[in-house]
Amino acid sequence: MHRYSVTDPQPRRCILPFTAEPLQLAGLRRTVRAELAAWGMRTLVEEAQLITTELASNVIKHVGQGTAATLVLDAEADQLRVELHDSSHKEPQSLHPTSEEESGRGLQLLTGLSAAWGTTRKAVGKVVWCELPLPSDESRRRIQRATALMETYGRTIGGSAARLIHRPALEESATSLILDLLHWLTSHGLDPDDILDRAQTHFESGSEIA
């Protein structure tokens, strides 16, 4: 896998040709993480890695293992565009799997993670693209504060900050932190439901809490 990166002047663009093999997926994810960290887009790393894995896996499964493909990361001021270029004209199909089925969830994943996604045909092959909006400055500040808090909290309960890069560990730590906060609110005679409702209202409206 070769990497070509253009970070100055804007827009920032990274082109990653690769061979569609299962062993390539980990390398793609690492490169996506490193590139977005260099661009100051750490808040999009997890979504971009999941999308990268899904798109590359689809090439392996539906176009053919060993196929030449290219991942492109295109960063603008307010969003990240992830593109997967391959040599097939076959477009993704909307599937509706049952809860017991393992496959057919790729399009659901793309829809859930991205603000928009689609397929563009080329003379040779196609491009499947996804757009991820970059959080506002205030949202990024809140995410950074929460990350620092989670890392500190993880250490206090015997965990490791390094574990927080893994979603299950992050969810476990967040759940434990919220549970502790609920106990604290109750012990001080406050109504946890009221506090949670107020926080949810501010979150949905995007307004500040004094």
C-alpha positions in Angstrom: 0.0 0.0 0.0 1.4 3.4 -1.0 0.4 6.7 0.4 0.3 10.1 -1.3 -0.7 13.0 0.9 -1.2 16.6 0.2 -1.7 18.7 3.3 -0.8 22.2 2.2 -2.3 24.2 0.7 -5.9 23.3 1.4 -7.8 21.1 0.7 -6.1 18.2 2.4 -6.2 15.1 0.3 -4.7 11.6 0.9 -4.7 8.9 -1.8 -4.2 5.3 -0.7 -3.9 2.7 -3.5 -4.2 -0.8 -2.1 -4.9 -4.4 -3.0 -8.2 -5.7 -1.7 -7.0 -8.3 0.7 -8.2 -8.9 4.3 -4.6 -8.3 5.6 -4.7 -4.8 4.2 -7.6 -3.6 6.3 -5.6 -3.0 9.5 -3.1 -1.0 7.6 -5.8 1.1 6.0 -7.3 1.8 9.4 -4.0 2.8 10.9 -3.3 5.2 8.0 -6.7 6.8 8.3 -6.1 7.3 12.0 -2.7 8.9 11.5 -3.8 11.1 8.6 -6.9 12.5 10.4 -4.8 13.1 13.6 -2.4 15.1 11.5 -5.3 17.1 10.1 -6.8 17.8 13.5 -9.8 15.6 12.8 -9.5 13.1 15.6 -13.2 13.3 16.3 -13.9 11.6 13.0 -11.4 8.8 13.3 -13.8 6.1 14.6 -16.4 6.8 12.0 -13.9 7.0 9.2 -12.2 3.8 10.2 -15.6 1.9 10.3 -16.5 3.3 6.9 -13.1 2.4 5.5 -13.4 -1.2 6.8 -16.9 -1.6 5.3 -16.1 -0.2 1.9 -12.8 -2.1 1.5 -14.6 -5.3 2.8 -17.3 -4.9 0.1 -14.6 -4.7 -2.6 -13.1 -7.9 -1.3 -16.5 -9.7 -1.1 -18.3 -8.3 -4.2 -15.6 -7.2 -6.7 -12.9 -9.9 -5.8 -10.1 -10.5 -3.5 -6.8 -9.2 -4.9 -8.6 -6.4 -6.8 -6.7 -3.1 -7.1 -8.6 -0.3 -5.3 -7.9 3.2 -4.0 -9.1 4.9 -0.8 -9.2 8.7 -0.9 -9.6 11.0 2.1 -10.6 14.5 1.1 -10.8 17.1 3.9 -12.6 20.4 3.7 -13.2 23.1 6.3 -16.4 21.5 7.5 -16.4 17.9 6.4 -14.4 14.8 5.5 -15.2 12.9 2.3 -14.2 9.2 2.2 -14.1 7.6 -1.3 -13.5 4.0 -2.4 -12.5 3.6 -6.0 -12.8 0.2 -7.6 -13.0 -1.4 -11.1 -16.5 -2.7 -11.0 -19.7 -1.0 -12.2 -21.9 -3.0 -9.9 -23.6 -0.6 -7.5 -24.3 -1.3 -3.8 -27.7 -2.9 -3.3 -30.2 -2.0 -0.6 -30.7 -5.1 1.5 -33.0 -5.6 4.5 -31.5 -8.4 6.6 -33.3 -9.9 9.5 -31.9 -9.5 13.0 -30.3 -13.0 12.7 -28.5 -12.3 9.5 -24.8 -11.2 9.5 -24.6 -9.7 6.0 -26.4 -7.0 4.3 -25.8 -4.4 6.9 -23.3 -2.3 5.0 -25.7 0.3 3.6 -27.3 0.6 7.0 -23.9 1.3 8.5 -23.1 4.0 5.8 -26.5 5.6 6.3 -26.1 5.7 10.1 -22.5 7.0 10.2 -22.5 9.6 7.4 -24.4 12.7 6.6 -24.6 11.6 2.9 -23.3 8.8 0.7 -23.7 7.6 -2.8 -22.1 6.0 -5.9 -20.6 7.7 -8.9 -19.8 5.7 -12.1 -16.6 6.3 -13.9 -15.4 5.2 -17.3 -13.7 2.3 -15.6 -15.4 1.2 -12.4 -17.1 3.4 -9.7 -16.6 5.5 -6.6 -18.6 4.9 -3.4 -18.3 8.0 -1.3 -19.4 9.1 2.2 -19.4 12.6 3.7 -18.8 13.1 7.5 -19.5 16.5 8.9 -16.9 18.0 11.2 -18.3 19.1 14.6 -18.5 22.8 15.3 -15.7 24.5 17.3 -17.8 24.3 20.5 -18.7 20.7 19.9 -15.0 19.9 19.4 -14.1 21.6 22.7 -16.8 19.6 24.5 -15.6 16.4 22.9 -12.0 17.1 23.9 -13.0 17.9 27.5 -15.0 14.7 27.6 -12.1 12.7 26.2 -9.8 14.1 28.9 -12.3 13.3 31.6 -12.9 9.8 30.3 -9.1 9.1 30.3 -8.8 10.4 33.9 -11.9 8.5 35.0 -10.7 5.3 33.2 -7.5 5.4 35.3 -9.4 5.9 38.6 -11.3 2.7 38.0 -8.2 0.7 37.2 -8.4 1.0 33.4 -6.1 2.4 30.9 -6.5 5.5 28.7 -5.2 3.5 25.8 -8.3 1.2 26.0 -10.5 4.1 25.2 -9.7 3.9 21.5 -11.7 0.7 21.5 -15.5 1.3 21.3 -16.6 -1.4 23.8 -14.2 -0.1 26.5 -15.3 3.5 25.8 -19.0 2.5 26.1 -18.2 0.7 29.4 -16.3 3.6 30.8 -19.0 6.1 29.7 -21.8 4.0 31.3 -19.9 3.7 34.6 -19.2 7.4 34.6 -22.9 8.3 34.1 -23.9 5.8 36.8 -21.5 7.5 39.3 -23.0 10.9 38.3 -26.5 9.6 38.9 -25.5 8.4 42.4 -23.9 11.8 43.1 -27.0 13.7 42.0 -29.2 11.5 44.1 -27.0 11.9 47.2 -27.2 15.7 46.9 -31.0 15.6 46.7 -31.2 16.4 43.0 -33.5 14.8 40.5 -31.4 12.8 38.0 -34.2 12.7 35.4 -34.5 16.5 35.5 -30.8 17.0 35.0 -30.7 14.4 32.2 -33.7 16.1 30.5 -32.1 19.5 30.7 -28.8 18.2 29.3 -30.7 16.4 26.4 -32.6 19.6 25.7 -29.3 21.7 25.5 -27.7 18.9 23.4 -30.5 18.8 20.8 -30.7 22.6 20.5 -27.0 23.1 20.5 -27.2 25.8 23.2 -24.8 26.5 25.9 -25.1 25.5 29.6 -23.8 28.2 31.9 
